[in-house]
Structures are given as structure tokens and as C-alpha cells.
Amino acid sequence: MKVVKFGGSSVADAGQLQKVKNIVTSEDNRRVVVVSAPGKRYSGDQKVTDLLIKLGESIQHDQVDHEVYKMIVDRFQSMVDELNLPLNVLEEVRKRLEYSMEQVQKKEAKAIDSLKSCGEDGTALILSAYLRQEGYDSSYVNPKEAGILVRDEPGGALVLEESFDQLYRLRERREILVIPGFFGYTPEGTLVTFSRGGSDITGSIVAAGLQAELYENFTDVDSVYCVNPMYVDRPKELTSLTYREMRELSYAGFSVFHDEALIPAFKAKIPVCIKNTNNPSAPGTMITADLPDRDSHVVGIASDKGFLNLYVSKYLMNRELGFGRKLLQILEDEGVSFEHAPSGIDDMSVVLRDHQLPPEKEEVVVGRIKEELKVDTVIIERDMAMIMIVGEGMNQTIGIASQAACAFREADVNIEMINQGSSEVSMMFGVKTEGLADAVQSLYRTFFE
Amino acid sequence: MKVVKFGGSSVADAGQLQKVKNIVTSEDNRRVVVVSAPGKRYSGDQKVTDLLIKLGESIQHDQVDHEVYKMIVDRFQSMVDELNLPLNVLEEVRKRLEYSMEQVQKKEAKAIDSLKSCGEDGTALILSAYLRQEGYDSSYVNPKEAGILVRDEPGGALVLEESFDQLYRLRERREILVIPGFFGYTPEGTLVTFSRGGSDITGSIVAAGLQAELYENFTDVDSVYCVNPMYVDRPKELTSLTYREMRELSYAGFSVFHDEALIPAFKAKIPVCIKNTNNPSAPGTMITADLPDRDSHVVGIASDKGFLNLYVSKYLMNRELGFGRKLLQILEDEGVSFEHAPSGIDDMSVVLRDHQLPPEKEEVVVGRIKEELKVDTVIIERDMAMIMIVGEGMNQTIGIASQAACAFREADVNIEMINQGSSEVSMMFGVKTEGLADAVQSLYRTFFE
């Protein structure tokens, strides 16, 4: 059996839900469906989840924003109308929404989570009703009923191990099950949402629990591209990737989905297929544990801006036991998370995401480094970009580094930093942001043309 | 004025001392001379310092090794005889030696240091007597008289700041001063030696204290080579280097001298010239603070064997605040010093000198990493070599990385690791030891032929 997940744009309106119905019913073994909240129908439109957050804030400030409330209900109403569904379906969606609004008004714990999840919940209710109306046996399954148990954490819900066994029982059900994404329940019964983009997480958990043969993740692109289409016109599509490649690519600028969302599926070794709701016959991108048979060693070029380099130098640093550890300790004390820490003989750099070190924190961190480590120099260089070339087995291939370095030279972009040595799947280069586009284009020509 | 230092082979016998006299007296401003203990006169010969250590050990075991004692005295006697010096010179050398032996016998604190320093001390006594006999005004100056004050540390003496002011007063002296290298005195008056190779340190301290215009370091090679002559036949000689380049080169296999020895001279911005006692007209290698005018950006290729890579992987490592710090903390707790720590998304490598992690310590460290960090994998890969290409401004030159990477490809050697990003002066590559020679030769062809 397959678990099929549809993203926000795939369930944005009645027309999209018709495509979803066609996709789900075109194969007998697409038996479990996970849905997001309705996304944007056109550029400039608002996502239902954003509207729900606005509504929640207005209630918290004791000024219910009726206009936003109406916009939310209208989104669901137009779906129900256009699909000719019975009116009680909309009633159920409204009931759930109004119950959550009351909870927020009463300032109940986690009431905002309950309100935020109404987008997914309404979509699931509507989709299952629509499938039934079209003659298919289908049920809405609430995550509590499905057994998605979570622990409430500051960054969002974390799935509990027992969920997987509970979910496995759903295999006995014969009808098409529609589960809203984005939330689960604590063992005490409180609804808690995952981090943003959390419907991918639900899909991944459900696929893992059900031990699905495949987890299909439907979005609005035909496949994962080998490079950000912002830099290269119509880049090559990736037909296959390994989990590790996907994870490394997701790290730097591959925003097809949240890189952590797939982890439950990865751990259970469920293959994942990224497909397009608007063009379901396209083969999509298959993500598997094992290395697929293929020619090229480089499968993708990921890139991201917004890094900074914290450079520290001190004479005889390399004789000082614990220097590197002490530097990282200061960052940790100040809650600053770092990405990489390449070191020379008497100097060390620490690469961070720019937002990790706002000016006020920079002052504290630089002050502590100067005082506690008695360094000679501390320099902060912002406007750094990272480029990552990714491919299984790449590090064992003689010449990849030289091809990459030649590409930078051809683009006339200086490599500020190279980080290779730990990951067997990737090689990372730091450049000044101004050189990013040229470098990525040159790497694309080198490895893909 | 210039401070001139002569190494062990430059003072190995009377013939060498004649060369030293000629070099010192050929320029009026070579006014302060620092000498090592007599080194090997031929392959298979023994260094006087090694003999002194043997002698000391025999005394500590209450079995004075008279044969070794005689070998030491013979070395000095033949110098005195061949240079036709008055007999009282030898008497003085013997007196000093026998006094130190008695101290060791009495188990006085630091008596071994006193004994170990008799090689330099005797050489200085003989050289100054020889200069006087040849008609030059010259004095032996004991480090206590010179004002070389040190603190006793486990790794060897550490110079105290006040030494520099004291040494400055020697500028008033008009004669040629001969100072034995390798030792200083604590403020309480105890003789303490520097770490092995410590005559370079004395020379460097004296040059800094006297604010010499130049510190000339005479050895037995015409200059510093751009690569280890073990790998390349008659490699290019370096006419100039910056301090930073020298320091980076010294780190990995450039054993012309101890990399820390030059630090006092570096800090005082005294230029250093490496010259050959046996060919003093050769220009040598000049080491300065400022970047000399020159074409090539790569000035040297250093390399060293005996590294290992400790590889650790853990799913979602990059979201775990403090992971890198905790890993380094474990190493620090176990007294293991690391060189570099390149990191991927979910993995991290730590490069160490092989001897830092003997098997019994490996077990403890690997056990702690597994237990405390709950990692997925820990792998130790030995037989790693590091190659470093060094040159000021190199990191700002587009194309150096690509030339280097091409050289590895041409040598058919896989790059296991690249560490570039912190030092502005070097780029480091990790390879398997079996590929080291081929890679170094290929890099040499690329950058120097």
C-alpha cells in the first residue's frame, strides 16, 4: 500500500481537490491520504494557515477579526459548493473552527495549536466526503484515532515511538483513509502541532507506521531539480536520489520540503516519491536508501545565502589544548548554533547562519572571545554564501574536487572556504554572496551540461 | 648589529669553528654569537648533548659511565688542541662539567639540566677563547650575566618578559659576545634548559632583546627548500618567506628548525636569515614580517605523515546545539589534542596526530563518544598524511585551489579532506599515506616547474 500526501497548492480549491481525487482513485493501493491546509490559489492569495494564525492573534487581543474569520469559512464554503457536497460537511468544519476559537478565547493551553490545525482538518473532512460522494469508500481519520502520539516541545511536536505500532493497525481498514496533517495528540489528549510544514512530517510518520511500500509526496513541481531554478533556466530534473543526498541538498536552499520531515520514512526505509499534482504522469523524483544505478557522481548543487564567518587568530593556537572547544563553548553559552569550524594552524573560522548573531549578540560573543581566549584578532565577515555539491560516493572519485575548483575559476569567483572531509556525500564551498549566481551557473555547466 | 647563531653541525669540530670565526669576523656588526653544542662530525657520530644525557642517566643509576665521560672531554680536547688554545680553556670546560656531574650525584633539583647544557657552554668558552687568540676582542657571556630569565615549565623553560630589557643592555658592549644557547636561569638562580633544539630559541630571544637588525641562523643547508628533498630531487630554494609562511610550513614536515623557536624574533619583527656555515656566500633564505615582492603565490609545499581521522556520524547532528563542543570536550578530557575538525551536515571528522590516540586511549575515547553522544557511527582511519600548500595572499587568488586539485587528479590521488577557509596563508589536503609522494611531486610540478 501507498501513503499519499498532498501539499497546500494541491488542495487549494475544488479544482485541485478533483485532481487529488483522480490521483488517489487511479491506483487501488493509494489507500491512505494525508492533506495539508489549503494554500495559495494564485500569487498574492493567502494560505488558510496564515489566516488562522491572524485570527488567533486577534482573539488573543480580545478583538475577533470577523473579516479574517469570513475569509477562512469562504475558502471551505466554495469548495463544498463547487463539489456539490452536502451542507453538513461545512457545518462540521465550522463547528471544529468555532470550538477552537472558543478555546483560544478561554485562554486554554495549546488552544492556538488547535486553531492552527483547522486548515488541515477541514480539508480532510471535505476530501473524504467528496470521495464518498463520488462512490468510493472513504473515512476521515483524526490523528487521535490514527494513534499519532506526540510530546509537546518548544519547537513543535515530537512523535513518540508507540505511534508507529498504533498506526500499523490502520492497515486492516479497507476504505480510503484521509488524515489531516500537521498535528498529533499528547498521551493526555492535548492537540499539538508540528513545526511549520508539518504535514510532510505527518505523511512521513504515517508511511513509516504503516510500513507503506511507497510514500508519495505530491507538490506543484514535476520533480526535484539538480539546481535552484532561480540561477539556471530549466535545470535538469532528478529522477533518483538517496536519502543522504536529499538530506544534504535540503540543508542549503533545496526547499522542496522540510529536510527533517522525511526522517521517519528514512528511518523505516520507505522509498519516497516527489510528484506533481498538476502533472501526475511525470515520473517525479524517487528517493531511496540505496544508491541507484547512474552515471554522474554529482547529482545536485545546493546553495544558500545568509552566512557569516567568525574568524579568530591567536599565535600558537595549535599548541593550546582546548582552544577550539572553548570557542565553541562560548557560542553554546550564548545560544549560538554553528555550521562549520575549519581551522588553520594559528587560526580558526566558525561559519554561522547570519541570523544566529544579531548585533547585540555579536558584541557579547566578540567581547567574551577577546577576554576569555586572549586572541590576537576577531573578525566577523558577513555576506557569505555556501554552495554544496552533492552525490553519493563523490568523495571517493578522483577529480571531482578539481572539476569543481575549475568551475569556480572559470566563473572568476574566489573560493573563500572549502569544507570537505567529513561527509562522504558532499563538498562545500564558501564564497562571497556577490559571486554566488556566477559560481552556481559555472558548476552547473561543469557537472550537468 | 646582527645576532648570529650557529647550529650543532656548524660547531662540530675545530675545522667548523674556524669557519665560524671567519663568518663572525667578516662583518663588523656580527657582534653577538649564540652557539649550539657540538653536533655530528660524520654520519654515525654522536652529538655531545646525547652523550651528556647518557652520562647523566648513568650517574642517576649510580654507575658513572666513564667511557661516555671520556668521549665528551675528548670532543672538547681535540678542539682546544687543534685550535692551539691555552690549556686553561679545557680546564674551565671540565670544571663546569664535573661540577654538574656532582650536582647530579647529589640529586640536586634541575642538575640534569645543568649537565645537559655543558655542550653549549663548552663551545661558547672555546669559541670566545679562539676569537681572542686570533686577535679579536671577545667575551664568553653566561646567560645569567646576559639576563636570560626563565620560568621552569614541564615542557622546558619559558622566557620571562624582563629578559628582553636586560638583554638590551648588552648593546653597550663593544667586543664580540659569545653566549651558549639552550638555557636560562630562573629568578632564583637555577639553570633550566629550553626544549630540545633550544639554541634556536636562545638566538631568537637574544636577537629580540638586542633589537638586532638581523638574526642570522647558520645551519648546514644553503636555504630552505620549497618542498621536502625526500620527494623532489634538488628542489627550488626559497630566497624569501614571511613569518606566517614559515610558521605554516614548519607545522607539517619542514624541519629546518623548531617552529616555535623563532617566535621571540617574530614578535619583535626582527628579520631572520637562514644561512649555510659551509657556504656562507650563498644568499640563504630571508624571513620577514612583510610580504616580499615576488611572482608566485605558492611558496612552499609541506607534508607530514602520521595522522588519523576520527569520523563520527549522527542523524540530525546539525540541529544539536553543542554537539561539536561536546566531542572536543571528550578529547580534551582525555588529554587528546586535535588538529582540525571539518564537519558535514550530520557528521564530523577530527584529524589528530596518530600518537595522540594509542590503542588503549582509542578504546576509552570511542567508548565515551558512543555512550555520551549517542552517535550512529564512529570510525577511526589511520595512515593519513597531510599536505599543505603555503603562500601569502594565496586564498585571495582565484585558481590556486583548482590548480592544486588538478595536481592531485594528475597524480591519481584522491583528496580525502580539504581544509581551507581559516588561514589566509595555506590550504591543507588530507590523503592516504600511500599517495603522499605522488601527490607532493605532482604539486611541485604544478607550482614550481
Interface residues (C-beta under 8 A of the other chain):
Chain A: R247 E248 Y251 E260 I263 K267 N309 Y311 Y315 L316 N318 R319 L321 G322 G324 R325 L328 Q329 L331 E332 G335 S337 F338 E339 H340 A341 P342 S343 G344 I345 D346 D347 M348 S349 V351 N395 Q396 T397 I398 G399 A401 S402 A404 A405 C406 F408 R409 D412 V413 N414 I415 E416 M417 I418 N419 Q420 G421 S422 S423 V425 S426 M427 M428 G430
Chain B: R247 E248 Y251 E260 I263 K267 N309 Y311 Y315 L316 N318 R319 L321 G322 G324 R325 L328 Q329 L331 E332 G335 S337 F338 E339 H340 A341 P342 S343 G344 I345 D346 D347 M348 S349 V351 N395 Q396 T397 I398 G399 A401 S402 A404 A405 C406 F408 R409 D412 V413 N414 I415 E416 M417 I418 N419 Q420 G421 S422 S423 V425 S426 M427 M428 G430
